[in-house]
Amino acid sequence: MKKILSLIAVLAVALTLSSCNCFKKMAKDPAAIQVSCTPEVLTLNNGKIVADITASIPAGYFNKKAALKVTPVLFFEGGAVAGETLLLQGEKIASNGMVVKSKEAMSITRRVEFDYQPAMDACALKLLVEVKCKSGKCKEFTLINANNGAILSQNQLAILATNGNAAYTLKNECGLQVAVGLNTLQKDIDFAVAMAPEANNYRNVTTSVVTADLVYKINSSKLTKKATATDEVAALKASVESNLQNDRASQTVYVNGYASPDGPEKFNDKLSSKRSQSGLEAVQKLLKDTGLNIDAAAYGEDWDGFKAAVAASNIQDKDLILQVLSMYSSAAEREKEIKNLASVFGALKTEVLPQLRRAQIVNSIDLTGKTDAEMVALINAGNASELNLEELLHIAEVQPAVAEVALKAAVNKYGDARAYNNLAIVLAKQGDYAGALKALDSAAKAGSKSEELNNNYALVYLAMGETDKAAEYAKGANAEVKALAAAAKGEYSAAVNNLEGYNAAIAQVQEGKLAAAKSSLNGDQSAKADYLRAVIAAKEGNISAAKAALQSAIAKDASLAKKAAKDVNLAALR
């Protein structure tokens, strides 16, 4: 530890002159007592500022009749917070302090801890000292100027009693500085960047299918007027005509010919081909005014259709029929085994097989959705409600400028868990952690149990400084979230291997691995990355590079100028 001051030596010299008699002998060896602070630059960790102050007192030094009160005080702009007072007393003092034996050496270490406040970004840790002797001017504990040992005047004592701004200034002046500045890099960890959105099901092109069956009589490929005049066929024609009016729609119509899976396979193959051709002719006539090209194909025996029809029926022993289909791949074997099921084959002949004697008309429609620009325009015009859920989730993901509006529209209209989760990310990136937490709660209430939700809970709590709550979610989180939880507790060596980019660079700077930190920032041209480059350069002693990086950061984000003015890591630039 670096030696900072000879506290009692300073006091003793001055107090000798001030008639505090018990300190006269202690002035004979002014360099004997050394006081140090670890760390030398205060460091923010997990919402706390912690430091160890150590004093070493040699044997034969402390006066048996002397008493000393030392209070660590953290001074910052507009305020001060005092730590626990340490009372040191000689062997002949009757009190409840720590006895310093005159013939024994003693090393004293006391930990001080302060809850962090943003105003503490520029601060100094000082020791306020009060002295007491049985004789002289210090018969009661008296605050002295620890920098020169001077006893305060009556006027100064009167100022102290006011506890106003003047009293604050006087105490600050009397305090002996043991550490200055606060390293707040931990506060700069970007937890929100690791938050994960839940995926959407958006497709720019969606495909839908409309079908209609042209049903034939057994062993026939000729269509009746009745077969082409069904409601199903009329609905398909209407679908085709409607889509022709939609510039975003493209459609393909084709006819598939089938035969029921009873009778010789070769015969059924030819029959299905004939049905595809007669079906094609009928559809061409039906849609002659559309200008569409229509294709036809034959598929022989319709075993797939047979299986689906049986599964959907109430036929007795249908499970046995389905078992036969799974046991045999040969069409002939299947037909043989099914016909052997005499109890059900009659039902198959009347309920299932007739509907498979068909030519199926298929209209496949590809619908191209709105462009991203169209979606943004609708949102900016206040018409986000015209977008469906998947469109809202999609545009929020690809267009950050409208993400909040889009996701709020999604949660208001649909109450979707994914939308709540993704809204939490947007709010967290804005620094609205309370709003983000509320959105995550809504996602959970909406039924989300996703890995993303768990991870995001941990990250929001970390950003809020609630590391204990974050730890519960971090247990089941991914490696990056666990690493960030470690970094939030100051465990940078355990965190750095599972971090990347900006967050890895912060951990590496805290570990003193400056070259690795610079490498982690490669490609990141953000304001925060430039600011961290300035910190790294300053730590390396490259002041010109630090100034250039800081200038670049401020040009991108003017608020960083205020931050830099208080940042102990950039003190060399001021």
JOTA-V502322 format. One record per pair of residues at least 24 apart in sequence whose C-alpha atoms are under 10 Angstrom apart, sorted by sequence separation. I is the first residue (numbers start at 1). J is the second residue. If there is no record, write none. Layout:
I/J ; I/J
This chain:
6/30 ; 7/31 ; 8/32 ; 9/33 ; 32/56 ; 33/57 ; 34/58 ; 65/89 ; 66/90 ; 67/91 ; 86/110 ; 150/174 ; 211/235 ; 212/236 ; 255/279 ; 256/280 ; 273/297 ; 274/298 ; 317/341 ; 320/344 ; 321/345 ; 371/395 ; 375/399 ; 379/403 ; 384/408 ; 385/409 ; 389/413 ; 417/441 ; 419/443 ; 420/444 ; 436/460 ; 437/461 ; 453/477 ; 454/478 ; 458/482 ; 461/485 ; 465/489 ; 502/526 ; 505/529 ; 512/536 ; 527/551 ; 528/552 ; 529/553 ; 530/554 ; 546/570 ; 6/31 ; 7/32 ; 8/33 ; 9/34 ; 32/57 ; 33/58 ; 49/74 ; 64/89 ; 65/90 ; 66/91 ; 67/92 ; 85/110 ; 145/170 ; 149/174 ; 210/235 ; 211/236 ; 212/237 ; 254/279 ; 255/280 ; 272/297 ; 273/298 ; 376/401 ; 377/402 ; 380/405 ; 384/409 ; 385/410 ; 388/413 ; 389/414 ; 393/418 ; 397/422 ; 417/442 ; 418/443 ; 420/445 ; 436/461 ; 451/476 ; 452/477 ; 455/480 ; 456/481 ; 459/484 ; 462/487 ; 463/488 ; 514/539 ; 515/540 ; 527/552 ; 528/553 ; 547/572 ; 5/31 ; 6/32 ; 7/33 ; 8/34 ; 32/58 ; 62/88 ; 63/89 ; 64/90 ; 65/91 ; 66/92 ; 67/93 ; 84/110 ; 145/171 ; 147/173 ; 148/174 ; 210/236 ; 254/280 ; 255/281 ; 272/298 ; 273/299 ; 317/343 ; 318/344 ; 372/398 ; 373/399 ; 376/402 ; 379/405 ; 380/406 ; 383/409 ; 384/410 ; 388/414 ; 389/415 ; 393/419 ; 396/422 ; 400/426 ; 416/442 ; 417/443 ; 418/444 ; 420/446 ; 433/459 ; 434/460 ; 451/477 ; 452/478 ; 455/481 ; 458/484 ; 459/485 ; 462/488 ; 502/528 ; 503/529 ; 506/532 ; 509/535 ; 514/540 ; 526/552 ; 527/553 ; 528/554 ; 530/556 ; 531/557 ; 546/572 ; 547/573 ; 6/33 ; 7/34 ; 8/35 ; 32/59 ; 62/89 ; 63/90 ; 64/91 ; 65/92 ; 66/93 ; 67/94 ; 84/111 ; 85/112 ; 144/171 ; 145/172 ; 146/173 ; 147/174 ; 209/236 ; 210/237 ; 253/280 ; 255/282 ; 271/298 ; 272/299 ; 273/300 ; 316/343 ; 317/344 ; 372/399 ; 375/402 ; 376/403 ; 379/406 ; 385/412 ; 389/416 ; 392/419 ; 396/423 ; 415/442 ; 416/443 ; 417/444 ; 421/448 ; 433/460 ; 434/461 ; 437/464 ; 451/478 ; 455/482 ; 458/485 ; 462/489 ; 502/529 ; 505/532 ; 509/536 ; 512/539 ; 525/552 ; 526/553 ; 527/554 ; 543/570 ; 546/573 ; 547/574 ; 5/33 ; 6/34 ; 7/35 ; 33/61 ; 62/90 ; 63/91 ; 64/92 ; 65/93 ; 67/95 ; 69/97 ; 83/111 ; 84/112 ; 143/171 ; 145/173 ; 146/174 ; 147/175 ; 148/176 ; 211/239 ; 255/283 ; 270/298 ; 271/299 ; 272/300 ; 303/331 ; 316/344 ; 385/413 ; 411/439 ; 415/443 ; 417/445 ; 418/446 ; 420/448 ; 428/456 ; 432/460 ; 433/461 ; 501/529 ; 505/533 ; 525/553 ; 527/555 ; 528/556 ; 5/34 ; 6/35 ; 32/61 ; 62/91 ; 63/92 ; 64/93 ; 65/94 ; 68/97 ; 83/112 ; 84/113 ; 145/174 ; 146/175 ; 147/176 ; 210/239 ; 254/283 ; 269/298 ; 270/299 ; 271/300 ; 272/301 ; 315/344 ; 384/413 ; 389/418 ; 390/419 ; 393/422 ; 397/426 ; 417/446 ; 418/447 ; 421/450 ; 424/453 ; 431/460 ; 433/462 ; 527/556 ; 528/557 ; 531/560 ; 535/564 ; 543/572 ; 544/573 ; 3/33 ; 4/34 ; 5/35 ; 6/36 ; 67/97 ; 68/98 ; 82/112 ; 83/113 ; 144/174 ; 145/175 ; 146/176 ; 147/177 ; 209/239 ; 210/240 ; 253/283 ; 254/284 ; 269/299 ; 270/300 ; 271/301 ; 272/302 ; 301/331 ; 315/345 ; 318/348 ; 376/406 ; 379/409 ; 389/419 ; 393/423 ; 396/426 ; 415/445 ; 416/446 ; 417/447 ; 418/448 ; 422/452 ; 433/463 ; 434/464 ; 502/532 ; 506/536 ; 509/539 ; 526/556 ; 527/557 ; 531/561 ; 534/564 ; 539/569 ; 542/572 ; 543/573 ; 3/34 ; 4/35 ; 5/36 ; 67/98 ; 82/113 ; 83/114 ; 143/174 ; 144/175 ; 145/176 ; 146/177 ; 253/284 ; 268/299 ; 269/300 ; 303/334 ; 316/347 ; 375/406 ; 411/442 ; 415/446 ; 416/447 ; 417/448 ; 421/452 ; 422/453 ; 425/456 ; 428/459 ; 432/463 ; 433/464 ; 505/536 ; 525/556 ; 526/557 ; 527/558 ; 538/569 ; 539/570 ; 541/572 ; 2/34 ; 3/35 ; 4/36 ; 29/61 ; 67/99 ; 81/113 ; 82/114 ; 143/175 ; 268/300 ; 269/301 ; 315/347 ; 411/443 ; 416/448 ; 417/449 ; 418/450 ; 421/453 ; 424/456 ; 428/460 ; 431/463 ; 432/464 ; 528/560 ; 531/563 ; 535/567 ; 537/569 ; 538/570 ; 2/35 ; 3/36 ; 4/37 ; 28/61 ; 67/100 ; 81/114 ; 267/300 ; 268/301 ; 314/347 ; 315/348 ; 417/450 ; 420/453 ; 424/457 ; 431/464 ; 527/560 ; 531/564 ; 535/568 ; 536/569 ; 537/570 ; 538/571 ; 539/572 ; 1/35 ; 2/36 ; 3/37 ; 26/60 ; 27/61 ; 66/100 ; 81/115 ; 253/287 ; 266/300 ; 267/301 ; 268/302 ; 418/452 ; 422/456 ; 425/459 ; 535/569 ; 536/570 ; 538/572 ; 1/36 ; 2/37 ; 26/61 ; 64/99 ; 265/300 ; 266/301 ; 313/348 ; 418/453 ; 421/456 ; 425/460 ; 428/463 ; 534/569 ; 535/570 ; 538/573 ; 1/37 ; 2/38 ; 4/40 ; 25/61 ; 26/62 ; 64/100 ; 221/257 ; 265/301 ; 315/351 ; 417/453 ; 421/457 ; 424/460 ; 428/464 ; 534/570 ; 535/571 ; 1/38 ; 2/39 ; 25/62 ; 26/63 ; 62/99 ; 63/100 ; 64/101 ; 264/301 ; 314/351 ; 315/352 ; 532/569 ; 1/39 ; 2/40 ; 23/61 ; 25/63 ; 62/100 ; 63/101 ; 64/102 ; 72/110 ; 74/112 ; 221/259 ; 263/301 ; 310/348 ; 313/351 ; 535/573 ; 1/40 ; 23/62 ; 24/63 ; 61/100 ; 62/101 ; 63/102 ; 72/111 ; 73/112 ; 74/113 ; 81/120 ; 220/259 ; 253/292 ; 254/293 ; 255/294 ; 256/295 ; 257/296 ; 258/297 ; 259/298 ; 261/300 ; 262/301 ; 309/348 ; 313/352 ; 531/570 ; 534/573 ; 22/62 ; 23/63 ; 26/66 ; 60/100 ; 61/101 ; 62/102 ; 72/112 ; 74/114 ; 79/119 ; 80/120 ; 93/133 ; 219/259 ; 252/292 ; 253/293 ; 254/294 ; 255/295 ; 256/296 ; 257/297 ; 258/298 ; 259/299 ; 260/300 ; 261/301 ; 262/302 ; 312/352 ; 22/63 ; 23/64 ; 59/100 ; 60/101 ; 61/102 ; 62/103 ; 71/112 ; 72/113 ; 73/114 ; 76/117 ; 78/119 ; 79/120 ; 93/134 ; 214/255 ; 218/259 ; 219/260 ; 251/292 ; 252/293 ; 253/294 ; 254/295 ; 255/296 ; 256/297 ; 257/298 ; 258/299 ; 259/300 ; 260/301 ; 261/302 ; 310/351 ; 21/63 ; 22/64 ; 23/65 ; 58/100 ; 59/101 ; 60/102 ; 61/103 ; 62/104 ; 76/118 ; 77/119 ; 78/120 ; 85/127 ; 207/249 ; 209/251 ; 211/253 ; 213/255 ; 216/258 ; 218/260 ; 251/293 ; 252/294 ; 253/295 ; 254/296 ; 255/297 ; 256/298 ; 257/299 ; 258/300 ; 259/301 ; 260/302 ; 261/303 ; 306/348 ; 309/351 ; 310/352 ; 22/65 ; 23/66 ; 57/100 ; 58/101 ; 59/102 ; 60/103 ; 61/104 ; 62/105 ; 76/119 ; 77/120 ; 80/123 ; 82/125 ; 85/128 ; 86/129 ; 87/130 ; 88/131 ; 89/132 ; 128/171 ; 205/248 ; 206/249 ; 207/250 ; 208/251 ; 209/252 ; 210/253 ; 211/254 ; 212/255 ; 213/256 ; 214/257 ; 215/258 ; 216/259 ; 252/295 ; 253/296 ; 254/297 ; 255/298 ; 256/299 ; 257/300 ; 258/301 ; 259/302 ; 260/303 ; 261/304 ; 309/352 ; 310/353 ; 21/65 ; 22/66 ; 23/67 ; 57/101 ; 58/102 ; 59/103 ; 60/104 ; 61/105 ; 75/119 ; 76/120 ; 77/121 ; 79/123 ; 80/124 ; 81/125 ; 82/126 ; 83/127 ; 85/129 ; 87/131 ; 127/171 ; 128/172 ; 205/249 ; 207/251 ; 209/253 ; 211/255 ; 213/257 ; 218/262 ; 219/263 ; 256/300 ; 257/301 ; 258/302 ; 259/303 ; 261/305 ; 308/352 ; 309/353 ; 21/66 ; 22/67 ; 57/102 ; 58/103 ; 59/104 ; 60/105 ; 75/120 ; 76/121 ; 77/122 ; 80/125 ; 82/127 ; 126/171 ; 127/172 ; 128/173 ; 129/174 ; 257/302 ; 258/303 ; 260/305 ; 261/306 ; 307/352 ; 20/66 ; 58/104 ; 59/105 ; 74/120 ; 76/122 ; 77/123 ; 82/128 ; 126/172 ; 128/174 ; 129/175 ; 237/283 ; 241/287 ; 244/290 ; 260/306 ; 306/352 ; 309/355 ; 8/55 ; 57/104 ; 58/105 ; 59/106 ; 75/122 ; 76/123 ; 77/124 ; 125/172 ; 126/173 ; 127/174 ; 128/175 ; 129/176 ; 240/287 ; 244/291 ; 258/305 ; 305/352 ; 306/353 ; 309/356 ; 7/55 ; 57/105 ; 58/106 ; 75/123 ; 76/124 ; 124/172 ; 126/174 ; 127/175 ; 128/176 ; 219/267 ; 241/289 ; 244/292 ; 305/353 ; 6/55 ; 8/57 ; 56/105 ; 57/106 ; 58/107 ; 74/123 ; 75/124 ; 76/125 ; 126/175 ; 127/176 ; 128/177 ; 219/268 ; 221/270 ; 237/286 ; 241/290 ; 306/355 ; 5/55 ; 6/56 ; 56/106 ; 57/107 ; 74/124 ; 75/125 ; 125/175 ; 126/176 ; 127/177 ; 221/271 ; 233/283 ; 237/287 ; 240/290 ; 305/355 ; 306/356 ; 3/54 ; 55/106 ; 56/107 ; 57/108 ; 73/124 ; 74/125 ; 75/126 ; 124/175 ; 125/176 ; 126/177 ; 127/178 ; 220/271 ; 221/272 ; 228/279 ; 302/353 ; 305/356 ; 3/55 ; 55/107 ; 56/108 ; 73/125 ; 74/126 ; 124/176 ; 125/177 ; 126/178 ; 127/179 ; 219/271 ; 220/272 ; 221/273 ; 222/274 ; 223/275 ; 234/286 ; 240/292 ; 304/356 ; 1/54 ; 8/61 ; 54/107 ; 55/108 ; 56/109 ; 72/125 ; 73/126 ; 74/127 ; 124/177 ; 125/178 ; 126/179 ; 219/272 ; 221/274 ; 222/275 ; 233/286 ; 237/290 ; 303/356 ; 8/62 ; 54/108 ; 55/109 ; 72/126 ; 73/127 ; 124/178 ; 125/179 ; 126/180 ; 220/274 ; 221/275 ; 228/282 ; 302/356 ; 53/108 ; 54/109 ; 55/110 ; 71/126 ; 72/127 ; 73/128 ; 124/179 ; 125/180 ; 220/275 ; 221/276 ; 223/278 ; 228/283 ; 301/356 ; 302/357 ; 53/109 ; 54/110 ; 70/126 ; 71/127 ; 72/128 ; 123/179 ; 124/180 ; 125/181 ; 221/277 ; 222/278 ; 223/279 ; 301/357 ; 302/358 ; 52/109 ; 53/110 ; 54/111 ; 70/127 ; 71/128 ; 72/129 ; 123/180 ; 124/181 ; 125/182 ; 221/278 ; 222/279 ; 225/282 ; 52/110 ; 53/111 ; 69/127 ; 70/128 ; 71/129 ; 122/180 ; 123/181 ; 124/182 ; 221/279 ; 228/286 ; 51/110 ; 52/111 ; 53/112 ; 69/128 ; 70/129 ; 71/130 ; 122/181 ; 123/182 ; 216/275 ; 223/282 ; 8/68 ; 51/111 ; 52/112 ; 69/129 ; 70/130 ; 121/181 ; 122/182 ; 215/275 ; 299/359 ; 50/111 ; 51/112 ; 52/113 ; 68/129 ; 69/130 ; 70/131 ; 120/181 ; 121/182 ; 122/183 ; 214/275 ; 298/359 ; 50/112 ; 51/113 ; 68/130 ; 69/131 ; 120/182 ; 121/183 ; 122/184 ; 214/276 ; 297/359 ; 49/112 ; 50/113 ; 51/114 ; 67/130 ; 68/131 ; 69/132 ; 121/184 ; 216/279 ; 296/359 ; 49/113 ; 50/114 ; 67/131 ; 68/132 ; 120/184 ; 214/278 ; 215/279 ; 296/360 ; 48/113 ; 49/114 ; 50/115 ; 66/131 ; 67/132 ; 68/133 ; 214/279 ; 296/361 ; 48/114 ; 49/115 ; 50/116 ; 66/132 ; 67/133 ; 118/184 ; 213/279 ; 265/331 ; 295/361 ; 47/114 ; 48/115 ; 49/116 ; 65/132 ; 66/133 ; 67/134 ; 264/331 ; 265/332 ; 294/361 ; 295/362 ; 22/90 ; 47/115 ; 48/116 ; 49/117 ; 65/133 ; 66/134 ; 214/282 ; 264/332 ; 294/362 ; 46/115 ; 47/116 ; 48/117 ; 65/134 ; 66/135 ; 214/283 ; 262/331 ; 263/332 ; 294/363 ; 44/114 ; 45/115 ; 46/116 ; 47/117 ; 63/133 ; 65/135 ; 261/331 ; 262/332 ; 265/335 ; 44/115 ; 45/116 ; 49/120 ; 67/138 ; 261/332 ; 264/335 ; 35/107 ; 37/109 ; 44/116 ; 69/141 ; 262/334 ; 263/335 ; 34/107 ; 35/108 ; 36/109 ; 37/110 ; 38/111 ; 67/140 ; 68/141 ; 69/142 ; 70/143 ; 261/334 ; 262/335 ; 33/107 ; 35/109 ; 37/111 ; 51/125 ; 53/127 ; 67/141 ; 68/142 ; 69/143 ; 261/335 ; 262/336 ; 44/120 ; 262/338 ; 44/121 ; 262/339 ; 43/121 ; 283/361 ; 42/121 ; 279/358 ; 280/359 ; 279/359 ; 280/360 ; 42/123 ; 278/359 ; 279/360 ; 280/361 ; 42/124 ; 275/357 ; 276/358 ; 277/359 ; 279/361 ; 41/124 ; 42/125 ; 275/358 ; 276/359 ; 41/125 ; 275/359 ; 276/360 ; 272/357 ; 274/359 ; 275/360 ; 276/361 ; 79/165 ; 271/357 ; 272/358 ; 273/359 ; 78/165 ; 262/349 ; 272/359 ; 37/125 ; 80/168 ; 79/168 ; 260/349 ; 268/357 ; 78/168 ; 79/169 ; 78/169 ; 80/171 ; 262/353 ; 80/172 ; 260/352 ; 261/353 ; 75/168 ; 260/353 ; 75/169 ; 259/353 ; 260/354 ; 259/354 ; 260/355 ; 261/356 ; 75/171 ; 76/172 ; 259/355 ; 260/356 ; 261/357 ; 75/172 ; 259/356 ; 260/357 ; 73/171 ; 74/172 ; 258/356 ; 259/357 ; 260/358 ; 73/172 ; 257/356 ; 258/357 ; 259/358 ; 75/175 ; 257/357 ; 258/358 ; 259/359 ; 74/175 ; 257/358 ; 258/359 ; 73/175 ; 75/177 ; 256/358 ; 257/359 ; 258/360 ; 72/175 ; 73/176 ; 74/177 ; 255/358 ; 256/359 ; 257/360 ; 71/175 ; 72/176 ; 73/177 ; 255/359 ; 256/360 ; 257/361 ; 72/177 ; 74/179 ; 75/180 ; 76/181 ; 254/359 ; 255/360 ; 256/361 ; 72/178 ; 74/180 ; 254/360 ; 255/361 ; 256/362 ; 254/361 ; 255/362 ; 23/131 ; 253/361 ; 254/362 ; 255/363 ; 22/131 ; 23/132 ; 253/362 ; 254/363 ; 22/132 ; 23/133 ; 252/362 ; 253/363 ; 254/364 ; 20/131 ; 21/132 ; 22/133 ; 251/362 ; 252/363 ; 253/364 ; 20/132 ; 21/133 ; 22/134 ; 251/363 ; 252/364 ; 253/365 ; 20/133 ; 21/134 ; 22/135 ; 251/364 ; 252/365 ; 19/133 ; 20/134 ; 21/135 ; 22/136 ; 250/364 ; 251/365 ; 252/366 ; 20/135 ; 21/136 ; 250/365 ; 251/366 ; 15/131 ; 19/135 ; 20/136 ; 21/137 ; 22/138 ; 249/365 ; 250/366 ; 251/367 ; 19/136 ; 20/137 ; 21/138 ; 249/366 ; 250/367 ; 11/129 ; 18/136 ; 19/137 ; 20/138 ; 248/366 ; 249/367 ; 250/368 ; 18/137 ; 19/138 ; 20/139 ; 248/367 ; 249/368 ; 7/127 ; 11/131 ; 18/138 ; 247/367 ; 248/368 ; 249/369 ; 8/129 ; 15/136 ; 246/367 ; 247/368 ; 248/369 ; 7/129 ; 15/137 ; 243/365 ; 246/368 ; 248/370 ; 15/138 ; 240/363 ; 243/366 ; 239/363 ; 240/364 ; 243/367 ; 53/178 ; 236/361 ; 240/365 ; 53/179 ; 236/362 ; 237/363 ; 239/365 ; 236/363 ; 51/179 ; 233/361 ; 15/144 ; 14/144 ; 14/145 ; 18/149 ; 20/151 ; 227/358 ; 14/146 ; 17/149 ; 18/150 ; 19/151 ; 11/144 ; 14/147 ; 15/148 ; 16/149 ; 17/150 ; 18/151 ; 49/182 ; 11/145 ; 14/148 ; 15/149 ; 49/183 ; 11/146 ; 13/148 ; 14/149 ; 15/150 ; 49/184 ; 218/353 ; 223/358 ; 10/146 ; 11/147 ; 12/148 ; 13/149 ; 14/150 ; 15/151 ; 218/354 ; 221/357 ; 223/359 ; 10/147 ; 11/148 ; 12/149 ; 13/150 ; 14/151 ; 41/178 ; 42/179 ; 47/184 ; 217/354 ; 220/357 ; 221/358 ; 8/146 ; 10/148 ; 11/149 ; 40/178 ; 41/179 ; 42/180 ; 43/181 ; 44/182 ; 45/183 ; 216/354 ; 217/355 ; 218/356 ; 219/357 ; 220/358 ; 221/359 ; 7/146 ; 10/149 ; 11/150 ; 39/178 ; 40/179 ; 41/180 ; 42/181 ; 43/182 ; 44/183 ; 45/184 ; 47/186 ; 215/354 ; 216/355 ; 218/357 ; 7/147 ; 9/149 ; 10/150 ; 11/151 ; 37/177 ; 38/178 ; 39/179 ; 40/180 ; 41/181 ; 42/182 ; 43/183 ; 44/184 ; 45/185 ; 46/186 ; 47/187 ; 215/355 ; 216/356 ; 217/357 ; 218/358 ; 7/148 ; 8/149 ; 37/178 ; 38/179 ; 39/180 ; 40/181 ; 41/182 ; 42/183 ; 43/184 ; 44/185 ; 45/186 ; 46/187 ; 214/355 ; 215/356 ; 216/357 ; 217/358 ; 5/147 ; 7/149 ; 36/178 ; 37/179 ; 40/182 ; 41/183 ; 42/184 ; 43/185 ; 44/186 ; 45/187 ; 213/355 ; 214/356 ; 215/357 ; 216/358 ; 35/178 ; 36/179 ; 43/186 ; 44/187 ; 213/356 ; 214/357 ; 215/358 ; 216/359 ; 213/357 ; 214/358 ; 215/359 ; 213/358 ; 214/359 ; 215/360 ; 212/358 ; 213/359 ; 214/360 ; 212/359 ; 213/360 ; 214/361 ; 212/360 ; 213/361 ; 211/360 ; 212/361 ; 213/362 ; 211/361 ; 212/362 ; 210/361 ; 211/362 ; 212/363 ; 210/362 ; 211/363 ; 209/362 ; 210/363 ; 211/364 ; 209/363 ; 210/364 ; 208/363 ; 209/364 ; 210/365 ; 208/364 ; 209/365 ; 207/364 ; 208/365 ; 209/366 ; 207/365 ; 208/366 ; 206/365 ; 207/366 ; 208/367 ; 205/365 ; 206/366 ; 207/367 ; 205/366 ; 206/367 ; 207/368 ; 204/366 ; 205/367 ; 206/368 ; 204/367 ; 205/368 ; 206/369 ; 203/367 ; 204/368 ; 205/369 ; 203/368 ; 204/369 ; 205/370 ; 203/369 ; 204/370 ; 202/369 ; 204/371 ; 204/372 ; 7/176 ; 5/176 ; 5/177 ; 4/177 ; 5/178 ; 4/178 ; 3/178 ; 4/179 ; 202/388 ; 202/389 ; 203/390 ; 204/391 ; 201/389 ; 202/390 ; 203/391 ; 200/389 ; 201/390 ; 202/391 ; 200/390 ; 201/391 ; 202/392 ; 204/394 ; 199/390 ; 200/391 ; 202/393 ; 203/394 ; 200/392 ; 201/393 ; 202/394 ; 200/393 ; 201/394 ; 202/395 ; 199/393 ; 200/394 ; 198/393 ; 199/394 ; 197/393 ; 200/397 ; 199/397 ; 198/397 ; 197/397 ; 200/418 ; 198/417 ; 199/418 ; 200/419 ; 198/418 ; 199/419 ; 197/418 ; 198/419 ; 197/419 ; 198/420 ; 197/420 ; 198/421 ; 199/422 ; 197/421 ; 198/422 ; 196/421 ; 197/422 ; 195/421 ; 196/422 ; 197/423 ; 195/422 ; 197/424 ; 196/424 ; 197/425 ; 195/424 ; 196/425 ; 197/426 ; 195/425 ; 194/425 ; 195/426 ; 192/424 ; 193/425 ; 192/425 ; 195/428 ; 192/426 ; 195/429 ; 192/427 ; 193/428 ; 192/428 ; 193/429 ; 191/428 ; 192/429 ; 190/428 ; 191/429 ; 192/430 ; 190/429 ; 192/431 ; 192/433 ; 198/448 ; 198/450 ; 198/451 ; 199/452 ; 198/452 ; 196/451 ; 197/452 ; 198/453 ; 196/452 ; 197/453 ; 195/452 ; 196/453 ; 195/453 ; 196/454 ; 195/454 ; 196/455 ; 197/456 ; 195/455 ; 196/456 ; 194/455 ; 195/456 ; 194/456 ; 195/457 ; 195/458 ; 192/456 ; 195/459 ; 191/456 ; 194/459 ; 195/460 ; 193/459 ; 191/458 ; 192/459 ; 191/459 ; 192/460 ; 190/459 ; 191/460 ; 191/461 ; 192/462 ; 191/462 ; 192/463 ; 190/462 ; 191/463 ; 189/462 ; 190/463 ; 191/464 ; 189/463 ; 188/463 ; 187/463 ; 187/465 ; 194/480 ; 195/481 ; 194/481 ; 191/481 ; 194/484 ; 191/484 ; 190/484 ; 191/485 ; 189/484 ; 191/488 ; 189/487 ; 189/488 ; 186/487 ; 187/488 ; 186/488 ; 186/489 ; 186/490 ; 194/499 ; 186/492 ; 193/502 ; 194/503 ; 193/503 ; 190/502 ; 191/503 ; 189/502 ; 190/503 ; 188/502 ; 189/503 ; 188/503 ; 189/504 ; 189/505 ; 190/506 ; 186/503 ; 189/506 ; 188/506 ; 189/507 ; 187/506 ; 186/506 ; 185/506 ; 186/507 ; 185/507 ; 185/509 ; 186/510 ; 185/510 ; 183/510 ; 190/528 ; 188/528 ; 188/532 ; 185/532 ; 185/535 ; 185/567 ; 184/567 ; 182/566 ; 183/567 ; 184/568 ; 185/569 ; 181/566 ; 182/567 ; 183/568 ; 184/569 ; 181/567 ; 182/568 ; 183/569 ; 181/568 ; 182/569 ; 180/568 ; 181/569 ; 181/571 ; 46/462 ; 47/464 ; 47/465 ; 46/465 ; 47/466 ; 45/465 ; 46/466 ; 47/467 ; 46/467 ; 46/487 ; 47/488 ; 48/489 ; 122/563 ; 45/487 ; 46/488 ; 47/489 ; 121/563 ; 45/488 ; 46/489 ; 122/565 ; 123/566 ; 45/489 ; 46/490 ; 121/565 ; 122/566 ; 44/489 ; 45/490 ; 121/566 ; 122/567 ; 123/568 ; 44/490 ; 45/491 ; 120/566 ; 121/567 ; 122/568 ; 43/490 ; 119/566 ; 121/568 ; 43/510 ; 42/568 ; 41/568 ; 41/569
